[in-house]
Amino acid sequence: MGTSEALTRGVRVRVRSQYVPERSQPPQGEWFFTYSVRIANEGEEPVQLVSRHWIITDANGHVEEVKGPGVVGETPILEPGDFFEYTSACPLSTPFGSMRGTYQMVTSKNDRFDAEIAAFSLSEPYSIN
């Protein structure tokens, strides 16, 4: 299981990934992973997550970038002390890889910044990487 944690301007992002064997088909070159994210506002002002930018790298070094508004259809506003959690998924064509990225945040004063999503592994437990 891959995990990561990063703190940017009071926004803490924790991620935990997991291999999902029942949704994977290794003979067809398909490995399926889920990842759970917790975004916590440990700062002193409200922030809103407005978009995401993921960088996904497979075991062959192939890089895919995913950009879009919000996460799981939401653009949560986090007051100081609040957190938002969600789970999403990532298919890969190799038994292991990694993900990293940023969440684009905006403060109540319309100050924009990127909250880091530290790199974490996607790994089928029995693969050698």
N, C-alpha and C positions, 0 to 999 in steps of 0.2 A: 504494500500500500504506500503510495506516495503522499507526502505532506509538504506544505510550505507555509510560511508566515512572513508578512512584511508590514511595516508601519510607515505610512506617509502622511505627514501633516495631521496626525491624530486619527487617521483612518487605518484600522488594522484589518488586513485581509488574510484569512486562514483558509487553506484548501486541503482536502483529503480526497485522494482518488482510489478507485477500486475496480478491479477486473470483474467483468460479468460473464462467466463461462456460458451460461444458458442463452446468452444473446450473441455469442461468438461462434464463428465457423472457421477455425484455423485451416482445415483442408482447402477452403475457398479463399484463404488469405484475408479473413475478416476477424479482427479482435475488437471487442466492445468494452468501453470503460465508462464509468460514471464518476463525477466529481461533485463533492459537496463544498459549498462556499459559505463562509460566515464573514460578513462585512460589519465591523463595529465602529461606531463613532466615539472615539476616546478623546476627541477634541472639545473645544469650548464653544463652537458655533455649529448651527445646522448645516448639513451638506446634502446634496441630491446627486445620486448616480444617474448620469444622463446617457452614457454610452459605454461600450466595451471594445477592447482590441485584444484579441487572442493571437498568439503565435504558437502553432502546433508543429512539432518536428517529429518525424517518424525515425525508425532505426536506420533507414537508408539515407537520412539527411534531407529528405523532402520536407519543405516548409510550406505550410498553409496558413494564411492569415484570415481571421474572421473579424469583421468590424460590423457594428450595428447599434441601434438605439437600445438602451436599457439592458436588462437581463430577464429572461423568462417572461417577456412581455410587460415588465414593470420598470419604473424609474423611481425607486424608493427615496423618500426624504428621511434622513436619519437625524433626529435631534441628538444633542449630546447624551451619551449613555445608551442610545438605541442601537439595535443591530438588525440585520436582515440576513436570512439564510435561504439558500435555494440549492437544488440539485439539478445538474444537467448531464449530458452525455457526449462522448467523443468516440467515433469509430476510427480504427487505424487499420492499415494494410500490413502492419508488422506487429510482432508480439510485444514490442515496447517502444516508447518514445517519451516526449515531454511536452509540457505546456507552460507558457508564461504569458504575461501581458500587463494590461493596465485597464483600470476603470476611470473614465473621465468624470470628474466630480465638479460640482459648482456650489459655492457657498451662498449664503443669504445675501452677501454683498456682491454677488455676481463675479466672484473671483474663481477662475477655473484652474484645476490642476489634475494631474494624472496620479491616481493611487496605484502603487505597484502591486502586481500579482507575481510573487516570487515563483521561480521555476519549480515544478513538481513532476515526478515521474508517472508515466502510465506504463504498467508492467504486468504482463501475464506471469503469475507467481512461479511457474515452472520453467520460464525461459532463462537463458543465460545471456546477461547483457553487460 
